[in-house]
Amino acid sequence: MDDHEDPADAALAPTQPTGLIEDTYRIEEWGGGYFSVNTKGTVDVHPFQSEKTSVDLLEVVEGLEARGITPPVLIRFPDLLGHRLKEIHSAFRTAISDHDYQGKHFGVYPIKVNQQRQVVEAIYEAGAPLGFGLEVGSKPELVAVLGVTRSDDDRLIICNGFKDDEYIENAILARKLGRNVVPVVEDLVELRLILKHAERYDIEPRFGVRVKLAATGSGRWSQSAGSRSKFGLTVAEILQALEELAAKDMTHCFELLHCHMGSQIHDIKRIKEGINELAQVYVGLHKLGAGLRYLDIGGGLGVDYDGSRSNVGSSINYTLEEYAADVIYRVMNVCDNAEVPHPSVVTECGRAMVAHHSVLIFNVLGSSSREDKSTFPADLESTLDDEVPQPIFDLVAAYRSANIDNLVSVFHDATQARDEAMHLFNLGYLDLTLRGLAERLFWATCTHIRNLSRTLEVMPEELVDIEEELRDIYFCNFSLFQSLPDSWALRQVFPVMPIHRLDEPATRLGILADITCDSDGKIDLFPQRQDMKNTLELHELREGEPYYLGVFLVGAYQETLGDLHNLFGDTHVVHVQAESDSERGWKIQDVIDGDTIREVLGYFQYSPDSLLERVRSDCEEAVSTGRMKVSESRALLKFYRESLDGYTYLEPEED
């Protein structure tokens, strides 16, 4: 798929329900060893990529419901978060050892990827033995990070983004707290502010400079780099900065060279090109006297959302180990050729750190199926008389004549008859009852054609759209705009699957609609090997039984970017810790209650107490004029009070 092609415009291959879990949901391909289906037909989470330690997602959801915590709920696995840090560190440590590289690797977590305090603190704690630091991109983020970190000269705090005088002043002052703060210069004004405050507070500054590379990443965020990128200095501007530093005998303070080629880079070739150019800039600046010690390659390490391990936007065509090896080898090769010491490599792989550790779980509220409403009436012919317009008879004939050899021509006949029936209705020659019959017959014929076509090895192009038109709609208890904003705004693909009943065939094909009133509130694009599909295999709903779906790899950006469309707030968040020694295998570590209606209204400057008082006054007025009984007034006020303090999402009826 072309980097700039909208996945929604790509040709989507027809799919059909299947009972083979490995072919249907491909959990082993995108799960990275962290997720599997167990013998009970439910999804297990393996925070350490080990079969010995697993957490049954259905058990967790049922345990939460027993405690009054109902879906939708975001489940985080801090153990998995720690394991991801170790995996990244291990990959670079191995590459450094294999290539006899003389520098070190320092990981930093860009908190913009997921700024939730619990996540930042978990990463900071888990990263302590690995030397992982943090990255901030704004003044508020610096304020947050200074409050959760400790004095530690070995753990970097990288300060990116545009900076005003106050931002830089506080970054300089934080050095006196023992924080290893390294502001990265985005323009020459920032450099002069750094020097001003360093002199004012008698601190020798340590800073970096972001360079605008000619090389770019790949995919949706490729424009983050290149000569027209938003941040950084051109090489000419960096040389000017070096001259200003030399005039003050401060070139040794220029310790870090930074670049960012973009997020979710799916092509390893682009990474190699960018690292090679960055390393060449590094050795050139080093020879000119810069006191460089660190080479910060920014983010870009992608996540294989579709499991295809391919060069498409929702995947990556390389492994973590290949990424680390290529970075270390290319930096080493350029430095050795120039006889320049190897720098310590800094990475900001936020997406790869946190994407896997969160799973969004929601329940299905109901479904709508066109084919259930479009069955062919068994005794129809006996009820039709000569006054029925010809298009109705043509639709009956199309349905009756369909067989495996004439599906395309029958579809054409049915479409023509349906169009003629609609034309007669618009002219007033077909009544509403017969119009309804025409629609029912058309969709009954399409369903019949679809069922027969599933036996074909190759689906005729004319019939591909039938599957999409007949797909079910499963109505789900979540807000796409709050919990999966990238799915709506960027058409980002996330793995979605039921978390139970996986020992049963999935016999339905559908899309997922959220509970907002927005027509965009739906998931209708799902991962497939090196492609996309527009339906998901689902199970028949059973009356009185819950049906739970999980959206995986949602730990990066989704919580940070979510909005309050239709006033649906944050979901409940639960931290689950794996316990291999316990009978259950897990325990609830922390619960963060989701937003109440009272809280969400407050975000928009409503006063919930004033609203309640106004409704109370209106109830009294209605009672006094006889429009409402006292008992009805009490019931409405009870609902209103309880709703203000209740979950913004739909909750099950209490027994």
NUFIKOL-630828 format. One line per 8 residues: number of its first residue (from 1); for each residue z, y, x of C-alpha. Coordinates in nm, 3 decimals. Each point is the difference from the previous one (the first is absolute). Example, Ala and Ser with C-alpha at 12.3 -4.5 7.8 and 13.67 -1.06 7.14 Angstrom:
1) 0.780/-0.450/1.230 | -0.066/0.344/0.137
This chain:
1) 0.000/0.000/0.000 | -0.084/0.348/0.129 | 0.302/0.204/0.108 | -0.087/0.273/-0.250 | -0.094/-0.226/-0.288 | 0.226/0.007/-0.302 | 0.119/-0.360/-0.057 | -0.036/0.056/-0.373
9) -0.375/0.048/0.050 | -0.044/-0.317/0.203 | -0.153/-0.311/-0.154 | 0.287/-0.210/-0.126 | -0.059/-0.371/-0.008 | 0.089/-0.179/-0.324 | 0.315/-0.206/0.009 | 0.142/-0.266/-0.218
17) 0.346/-0.144/-0.052 | 0.107/-0.276/0.233 | 0.304/-0.218/0.050 | -0.024/-0.001/0.380 | 0.267/0.242/0.123 | -0.146/0.024/0.351 | -0.336/0.110/-0.142 | 0.138/0.213/-0.281
25) 0.256/0.225/0.167 | -0.054/-0.083/0.372 | 0.364/0.076/0.077 | -0.018/-0.167/0.342 | -0.283/0.231/0.106 | 0.158/0.338/-0.079 | 0.365/-0.105/0.012 | 0.027/0.000/0.379
33) 0.241/-0.294/-0.011 | 0.249/0.197/-0.211 | -0.096/-0.140/-0.343 | -0.081/-0.343/-0.140 | -0.004/-0.204/-0.321 | 0.271/-0.265/-0.022 | 0.001/-0.336/-0.178 | 0.153/0.159/-0.311
41) -0.305/0.222/-0.040 | 0.182/0.321/0.089 | -0.047/0.241/0.289 | 0.226/-0.026/0.303 | 0.061/0.282/0.247 | 0.056/-0.098/0.365 | 0.147/0.308/0.171 | -0.011/-0.166/0.343
49) -0.331/-0.185/-0.051 | 0.202/-0.320/-0.006 | 0.002/-0.279/-0.257 | 0.373/-0.044/0.067 | 0.082/0.337/-0.153 | -0.154/0.084/-0.335 | 0.078/0.207/-0.306 | -0.134/-0.102/-0.343
57) -0.128/0.318/-0.167 | 0.042/-0.135/-0.352 | 0.362/-0.089/0.073 | 0.060/0.354/0.124 | -0.157/0.156/-0.312 | 0.200/-0.226/-0.232 | 0.316/0.074/0.199 | -0.062/0.371/-0.032
65) -0.059/-0.024/-0.374 | 0.329/-0.185/-0.035 | 0.160/0.305/0.161 | -0.178/0.238/-0.239 | -0.267/0.107/0.250 | -0.329/-0.046/-0.180 | -0.360/0.035/0.122 | -0.180/0.193/0.120
73) 0.186/-0.035/0.327 | -0.094/0.053/0.362 | 0.147/-0.271/0.220 | 0.041/0.079/0.368 | 0.074/-0.253/0.273 | 0.172/0.175/0.294 | -0.011/-0.325/0.201 | -0.378/0.003/-0.024
81) -0.002/0.362/0.113 | 0.192/-0.092/0.313 | -0.232/-0.292/0.064 | -0.306/0.226/-0.016 | 0.148/0.225/0.270 | 0.062/-0.302/0.220 | -0.356/-0.126/-0.054 | -0.152/0.331/0.107
89) 0.232/0.032/0.299 | -0.065/-0.360/0.102 | -0.378/0.045/-0.016 | 0.014/0.296/0.238 | 0.257/-0.163/0.225 | -0.229/-0.303/0.035 | -0.303/0.218/0.071 | 0.195/0.197/0.261
97) 0.112/-0.321/0.168 | -0.344/-0.167/-0.014 | -0.172/0.300/0.160 | 0.279/0.086/0.246 | 0.012/0.344/-0.158 | 0.250/0.232/0.167 | 0.089/0.218/-0.298 | 0.212/-0.083/-0.307
105) -0.060/-0.004/-0.373 | 0.193/0.226/-0.235 | -0.048/-0.031/-0.373 | 0.080/0.289/-0.233 | 0.008/-0.013/-0.378 | -0.173/0.290/-0.183 | 0.239/0.058/-0.287 | -0.276/0.149/-0.219
113) -0.114/-0.359/-0.060 | 0.319/-0.070/-0.194 | 0.266/0.269/0.014 | 0.264/-0.180/-0.205 | 0.332/0.029/0.181 | 0.076/-0.371/-0.022 | -0.335/-0.085/0.159 | 0.033/0.256/0.281
121) 0.355/-0.109/0.077 | -0.097/-0.369/-0.005 | -0.284/0.063/0.245 | 0.221/0.210/0.225 | 0.268/-0.270/0.012 | -0.244/-0.291/0.042 | -0.192/0.193/0.264 | 0.303/0.071/0.218
129) -0.035/-0.301/0.233 | -0.376/0.053/0.017 | 0.012/0.369/0.086 | -0.178/0.107/-0.320 | 0.025/0.368/-0.088 | -0.116/0.217/-0.289 | -0.282/0.247/-0.064 | 0.016/0.305/-0.225
137) -0.279/0.221/-0.126 | 0.186/0.289/-0.159 | 0.317/0.207/0.013 | 0.164/-0.189/-0.291 | -0.074/-0.331/0.172 | 0.158/0.128/0.322 | 0.311/0.099/-0.198 | 0.016/-0.351/-0.149
145) -0.047/-0.177/0.332 | 0.257/0.205/0.189 | 0.254/-0.112/-0.260 | -0.071/-0.374/0.026 | -0.049/-0.034/0.378 | 0.250/-0.001/0.286 | -0.001/0.122/0.357 | -0.228/-0.237/0.184
153) -0.215/0.117/0.288 | -0.227/-0.303/-0.017 | -0.102/0.027/-0.367 | -0.271/0.253/-0.064 | -0.012/0.246/-0.287 | -0.361/0.119/-0.010 | -0.057/0.329/-0.187 | -0.353/0.033/-0.137
161) -0.152/0.231/-0.260 | -0.025/0.377/-0.021 | 0.313/0.174/0.126 | 0.148/0.340/-0.061 | 0.251/0.180/0.220 | 0.301/-0.155/-0.174 | -0.140/-0.355/0.020 | -0.053/0.031/0.375
169) 0.334/0.172/0.060 | 0.188/-0.285/-0.165 | -0.206/-0.263/0.181 | 0.099/0.165/0.330 | 0.366/0.033/-0.100 | 0.013/-0.369/-0.102 | -0.042/-0.084/0.368 | 0.355/0.126/0.048
177) 0.119/-0.264/-0.248 | -0.139/-0.266/0.230 | -0.302/-0.071/-0.218 | -0.319/-0.082/0.187 | -0.211/0.247/-0.199 | -0.360/0.051/0.114 | -0.189/0.271/-0.194 | -0.376/-0.054/0.004
185) -0.207/0.317/0.035 | -0.264/0.037/-0.274 | -0.117/0.347/0.104 | 0.065/0.241/0.287 | 0.240/0.213/-0.204 | 0.237/-0.297/-0.024 | -0.004/-0.041/0.379 | 0.109/0.362/0.044
193) 0.278/-0.044/-0.256 | 0.125/-0.308/0.186 | 0.014/0.191/0.325 | 0.173/0.296/-0.169 | 0.282/-0.206/-0.150 | 0.041/-0.218/0.309 | 0.062/0.315/0.202 | 0.231/0.144/-0.267
201) 0.224/-0.307/-0.003 | -0.037/-0.082/0.370 | -0.159/-0.341/-0.062 | -0.282/-0.143/0.204 | -0.254/-0.086/-0.272 | -0.164/-0.337/-0.044 | -0.303/-0.001/-0.223 | -0.330/-0.163/-0.077
209) -0.346/0.120/-0.100 | -0.229/-0.152/-0.260 | -0.362/-0.024/0.109 | -0.299/0.003/-0.232 | -0.209/-0.297/0.105 | -0.372/-0.032/-0.058 | 0.059/-0.362/-0.102 | 0.099/-0.064/-0.360
217) 0.160/-0.285/-0.186 | -0.163/-0.191/-0.282 | 0.036/-0.009/-0.375 | 0.153/0.244/-0.244 | 0.202/0.193/0.261 | -0.264/0.021/0.272 | -0.010/0.380/-0.031 | 0.360/0.016/0.127
225) -0.154/0.005/0.347 | -0.309/0.156/0.154 | -0.079/0.354/0.103 | 0.050/0.131/-0.357 | 0.334/-0.169/-0.055 | 0.286/0.199/-0.150 | 0.245/-0.030/0.290 | -0.003/0.031/0.375
233) -0.159/0.190/0.286 | -0.345/-0.039/0.148 | -0.024/-0.097/0.364 | -0.090/0.360/0.083 | 0.315/0.124/-0.174 | 0.215/-0.257/0.181 | -0.139/0.118/0.333 | 0.092/0.355/-0.101
241) 0.352/-0.117/-0.083 | 0.025/-0.171/0.338 | -0.097/0.325/0.170 | 0.274/0.189/-0.187 | 0.254/-0.267/0.099 | -0.112/0.009/0.363 | 0.055/0.376/0.005 | 0.362/-0.065/-0.099
249) 0.036/-0.306/0.230 | 0.065/-0.217/-0.309 | -0.286/-0.252/0.001 | 0.259/-0.274/0.054 | 0.138/0.069/-0.351 | -0.328/-0.120/-0.153 | 0.111/-0.365/-0.029 | -0.191/-0.149/-0.294
257) -0.365/-0.013/-0.106 | -0.050/-0.079/-0.367 | -0.290/-0.090/-0.225 | -0.046/-0.141/-0.348 | -0.323/-0.178/-0.091 | 0.090/-0.053/-0.365 | 0.183/-0.245/-0.224 | -0.106/-0.355/-0.087
265) -0.270/-0.030/0.268 | -0.178/-0.321/-0.089 | -0.244/-0.022/0.292 | 0.142/-0.089/0.342 | -0.309/0.148/0.166 | 0.102/0.349/-0.115 | 0.349/-0.052/0.139 | -0.136/-0.105/0.338
273) -0.228/0.305/0.016 | 0.282/0.237/-0.088 | 0.250/-0.149/0.245 | -0.257/0.014/0.279 | -0.068/0.370/-0.064 | 0.371/0.080/-0.028 | 0.073/-0.177/0.327 | -0.276/0.198/0.175
281) 0.153/0.327/-0.125 | 0.338/-0.125/0.122 | -0.111/-0.070/0.356 | -0.188/0.329/0.014 | 0.308/0.198/-0.101 | 0.221/-0.202/0.234 | -0.225/0.088/0.294 | 0.018/0.366/-0.100
289) 0.377/-0.008/0.033 | 0.133/-0.078/-0.347 | 0.330/-0.186/0.016 | -0.118/-0.264/-0.245 | 0.220/-0.308/-0.057 | -0.094/-0.106/-0.354 | -0.329/-0.076/-0.170 | 0.050/0.014/-0.379
297) -0.291/-0.172/-0.173 | 0.128/0.090/-0.348 | -0.047/-0.230/-0.298 | -0.302/-0.191/-0.121 | 0.115/-0.362/0.024 | -0.117/-0.133/-0.333 | 0.127/-0.248/-0.258 | -0.215/-0.284/-0.130
305) 0.041/0.071/-0.372 | -0.272/-0.239/-0.112 | 0.057/-0.275/0.255 | -0.365/-0.017/0.106 | 0.058/0.106/0.364 | -0.325/0.197/-0.016 | -0.143/0.343/0.070 | 0.057/0.149/-0.347
313) 0.236/0.273/-0.114 | 0.254/-0.232/-0.160 | 0.019/-0.226/0.304 | -0.006/0.000/0.382 | -0.224/-0.200/0.233 | 0.267/-0.051/0.265 | 0.351/-0.137/0.045 | 0.315/0.183/0.108
321) -0.016/-0.185/0.332 | -0.363/0.103/0.055 | 0.086/0.360/-0.082 | 0.284/0.011/0.253 | -0.202/-0.176/0.269 | -0.297/0.235/-0.041 | 0.219/0.310/0.014 | 0.183/-0.109/0.315
329) -0.310/-0.132/0.177 | -0.210/0.310/-0.062 | 0.271/0.245/0.103 | 0.070/-0.207/0.312 | -0.368/-0.031/0.091 | -0.064/0.376/-0.021 | 0.319/0.084/0.193 | -0.066/-0.257/0.273
337) -0.354/0.125/0.052 | 0.136/0.353/0.038 | 0.301/-0.113/0.208 | 0.240/0.158/-0.247 | 0.339/-0.162/-0.090 | 0.013/-0.186/-0.331 | 0.166/0.204/-0.276 | 0.243/-0.137/-0.255
345) -0.190/-0.060/-0.323 | 0.137/0.140/-0.326 | -0.121/-0.134/-0.335 | 0.057/0.135/-0.351 | -0.101/-0.308/-0.202 | 0.188/0.092/-0.317 | -0.219/-0.182/-0.251 | 0.016/-0.324/0.197
353) 0.378/0.032/0.029 | 0.088/0.040/-0.367 | -0.285/-0.114/-0.227 | 0.113/-0.363/-0.028 | 0.368/0.057/-0.070 | -0.025/0.125/-0.362 | -0.117/-0.181/-0.314 | -0.040/0.168/-0.338
361) 0.090/-0.230/-0.291 | -0.075/0.082/-0.364 | -0.014/-0.190/-0.326 | -0.299/-0.035/-0.232 | 0.059/0.146/-0.344 | -0.300/-0.152/-0.175 | -0.375/-0.045/0.023 | -0.319/0.084/-0.181
369) -0.297/-0.234/-0.004 | -0.340/0.084/-0.145 | -0.101/-0.362/-0.031 | 0.301/-0.085/-0.216 | -0.126/0.258/-0.251 | -0.362/-0.115/0.021 | -0.005/-0.361/-0.114 | -0.309/-0.115/-0.188
377) 0.077/-0.056/-0.371 | -0.050/-0.370/-0.070 | -0.147/0.038/-0.352 | -0.181/0.329/0.058 | -0.353/-0.107/-0.094 | 0.108/-0.106/-0.348 | 0.134/0.349/-0.074 | -0.312/0.194/0.106
385) -0.258/0.095/-0.261 | -0.348/0.150/0.016 | 0.137/0.357/-0.017 | 0.168/-0.030/0.339 | -0.204/0.194/0.262 | -0.209/-0.202/0.245 | 0.209/0.090/0.312 | 0.290/-0.203/-0.143
393) -0.221/-0.309/-0.033 | -0.134/0.061/0.352 | 0.353/0.001/0.138 | 0.079/-0.327/-0.176 | -0.319/-0.153/0.139 | 0.083/0.117/0.352 | 0.342/-0.164/-0.012 | -0.134/-0.327/-0.141
401) -0.289/-0.027/0.248 | 0.189/0.066/0.324 | -0.016/-0.279/0.260 | 0.022/-0.026/0.376 | -0.376/0.056/0.042 | -0.046/0.318/-0.205 | 0.312/0.208/0.058 | -0.178/0.312/0.126
409) -0.253/0.012/-0.283 | 0.271/-0.064/-0.261 | 0.205/0.284/0.146 | -0.301/0.231/-0.026 | -0.056/-0.106/-0.363 | 0.364/0.055/-0.091 | 0.007/0.341/0.167 | -0.314/0.108/-0.183
417) 0.138/-0.119/-0.336 | 0.332/0.178/0.060 | -0.179/0.326/0.088 | -0.215/-0.022/-0.314 | 0.309/-0.060/-0.214 | 0.169/0.310/0.147 | -0.315/0.202/-0.070 | 0.000/-0.110/-0.365
425) 0.369/0.091/-0.029 | -0.062/0.349/0.136 | -0.278/0.049/-0.258 | 0.225/-0.114/-0.282 | -0.181/-0.331/-0.069 | 0.281/-0.227/0.127 | 0.349/0.016/-0.146 | 0.320/-0.009/0.203
433) 0.074/-0.364/-0.082 | -0.340/-0.114/0.127 | 0.034/0.218/0.310 | 0.329/-0.177/0.075 | -0.175/-0.335/-0.051 | -0.282/0.102/0.237 | 0.250/0.089/0.272 | 0.189/-0.325/-0.050
441) -0.319/-0.207/0.019 | -0.121/0.181/0.311 | 0.322/-0.058/0.191 | 0.022/-0.360/-0.123 | -0.347/-0.053/0.144 | 0.098/0.167/0.329 | 0.309/-0.222/0.023 | -0.216/-0.308/-0.063
449) -0.249/0.110/0.268 | 0.284/0.074/0.244 | 0.155/-0.344/-0.046 | -0.334/-0.174/0.053 | -0.089/0.216/0.302 | 0.312/-0.108/0.188 | -0.168/-0.335/0.064 | -0.289/0.167/0.186
457) -0.006/0.000/0.379 | -0.146/0.352/0.006 | 0.079/0.256/-0.267 | -0.312/0.187/-0.122 | 0.029/0.371/0.068 | -0.041/0.087/-0.369 | 0.311/-0.201/-0.088 | 0.238/0.132/0.266
465) 0.129/0.282/-0.221 | 0.095/-0.237/-0.284 | 0.304/-0.125/0.191 | 0.120/0.355/0.051 | -0.056/0.092/-0.365 | 0.196/-0.303/-0.119 | 0.291/0.031/0.240 | 0.348/0.013/-0.147
473) 0.231/0.298/0.032 | 0.355/-0.087/0.097 | 0.238/0.284/-0.083 | 0.263/0.031/0.273 | 0.334/0.180/0.023 | -0.064/0.239/0.289 | -0.168/0.330/0.086 | -0.293/-0.017/0.237
481) 0.047/0.367/0.088 | 0.367/-0.047/0.093 | -0.005/-0.338/0.174 | -0.359/-0.046/0.126 | -0.147/0.349/0.041 | -0.251/-0.110/0.266 | -0.147/-0.250/-0.245 | -0.083/0.288/-0.232
489) -0.086/0.278/0.243 | -0.173/-0.195/0.279 | -0.095/-0.329/-0.170 | 0.221/-0.173/0.257 | 0.008/-0.374/-0.059 | 0.333/-0.183/-0.006 | 0.055/-0.374/-0.043 | 0.115/-0.070/-0.357
497) 0.106/-0.336/-0.141 | 0.247/-0.166/-0.237 | 0.327/-0.091/0.171 | 0.044/-0.316/-0.211 | -0.196/-0.262/-0.200 | -0.209/-0.058/0.312 | 0.007/-0.375/-0.060 | -0.211/0.063/-0.313
505) -0.368/0.091/-0.025 | -0.073/0.369/-0.047 | -0.231/-0.009/-0.302 | -0.047/0.371/-0.076 | -0.180/0.283/0.178 | 0.131/0.349/-0.048 | 0.089/0.342/0.128 | 0.344/0.161/0.004
513) 0.079/0.312/-0.203 | 0.318/0.199/0.056 | 0.208/0.168/-0.270 | -0.113/0.357/0.064 | -0.232/0.164/-0.250 | -0.260/0.064/0.271 | -0.321/-0.203/-0.010 | 0.010/-0.014/0.382
521) 0.330/-0.184/-0.016 | -0.142/-0.342/0.074 | -0.066/-0.244/0.281 | -0.354/-0.132/-0.026 | -0.083/-0.065/0.365 | 0.141/-0.301/0.179 | -0.045/-0.142/0.351 | -0.253/-0.270/0.068
529) -0.132/-0.134/0.329 | -0.194/0.290/0.161 | -0.061/0.146/-0.346 | 0.171/0.110/-0.319 | 0.023/-0.151/-0.345 | 0.069/0.181/-0.325 | 0.206/-0.264/-0.177 | 0.319/-0.188/0.086
537) 0.072/-0.360/-0.090 | 0.296/-0.009/-0.238 | 0.187/-0.242/-0.223 | 0.013/-0.014/-0.377 | 0.305/0.187/-0.125 | 0.260/-0.208/-0.177 | 0.188/0.146/-0.291 | 0.359/0.074/0.091
545) -0.049/-0.075/0.372 | -0.018/0.272/0.269 | -0.300/0.020/0.228 | 0.054/0.174/0.334 | -0.259/0.137/0.238 | 0.054/0.115/0.357 | -0.190/0.260/0.201 | 0.040/-0.066/0.371
553) -0.030/0.203/0.323 | 0.111/0.319/-0.177 | 0.257/0.118/0.256 | -0.223/0.270/0.154 | -0.051/0.338/-0.168 | 0.037/-0.113/-0.364 | 0.360/0.114/-0.051 | -0.062/0.325/0.186
561) -0.315/0.095/-0.194 | 0.104/-0.113/-0.349 | 0.007/0.262/-0.276 | 0.166/0.045/-0.340 | -0.302/-0.040/-0.227 | 0.120/-0.032/-0.362 | 0.352/0.052/0.142 | 0.024/-0.355/0.132
569) 0.239/0.023/0.294 | 0.092/-0.213/0.298 | 0.051/-0.367/-0.075 | 0.313/-0.190/0.088 | 0.005/-0.095/0.367 | 0.186/-0.306/0.126 | 0.060/-0.109/0.359 | 0.010/-0.377/0.036
577) 0.135/-0.170/0.309 | -0.096/-0.355/0.090 | 0.287/-0.245/0.057 | -0.106/-0.339/0.126 | 0.357/-0.131/-0.013 | 0.063/0.078/-0.367 | -0.094/-0.232/-0.285 | -0.219/0.265/-0.159
585) -0.157/0.122/0.325 | 0.039/0.373/-0.068 | 0.237/0.273/-0.107 | -0.035/0.348/-0.144 | 0.081/0.245/0.276 | -0.050/0.329/-0.180 | -0.115/0.134/-0.339 | -0.146/0.345/-0.051
593) -0.023/0.071/-0.372 | -0.328/0.134/-0.128 | -0.030/0.345/-0.150 | 0.152/0.063/-0.340 | -0.174/0.215/-0.258 | 0.273/0.261/0.053 | -0.083/0.018/0.373 | -0.374/0.020/-0.053
601) 0.034/0.276/-0.259 | 0.217/0.189/0.245 | -0.279/-0.013/0.261 | -0.208/0.209/-0.240 | 0.274/0.253/-0.080 | 0.095/-0.141/-0.337 | 0.370/0.009/-0.083 | 0.077/-0.341/-0.157
609) 0.327/0.127/-0.149 | -0.179/0.295/-0.161 | -0.267/-0.234/-0.137 | 0.269/-0.226/-0.147 | 0.174/0.296/-0.162 | -0.325/0.118/-0.154 | -0.072/-0.345/-0.146 | 0.359/-0.018/-0.129
617) -0.045/0.337/-0.173 | -0.329/-0.111/-0.155 | 0.165/-0.319/-0.127 | 0.274/0.202/-0.168 | -0.260/0.223/-0.161 | -0.192/-0.306/-0.124 | 0.319/-0.151/-0.146 | 0.096/0.325/-0.171
625) -0.342/0.028/-0.167 | -0.005/-0.363/-0.107 | -0.291/-0.108/0.222 | 0.221/-0.237/0.200 | 0.304/-0.213/-0.072 | 0.309/0.031/0.218 | -0.047/-0.360/0.118 | -0.357/0.078/0.100
633) 0.116/0.309/0.188 | 0.256/-0.207/0.191 | -0.262/-0.262/0.087 | -0.244/0.260/0.134 | 0.267/0.177/0.206 | 0.121/-0.333/0.139 | -0.355/-0.083/0.105 | -0.043/0.344/0.155
641) 0.324/-0.014/0.201 | -0.065/-0.354/0.125 | -0.361/0.079/0.086 | 0.100/0.294/0.218 | 0.206/-0.233/0.218 | -0.244/-0.290/-0.020 | -0.286/-0.127/0.216 | -0.332/0.182/-0.035
649) -0.181/-0.335/-0.031 | 0.004/-0.244/-0.290 | 0.307/-0.221/-0.021 | 0.050/-0.328/-0.186 | 0.176/0.004/-0.334 | 0.367/-0.086/0.034 | 0.122/-0.318/-0.169
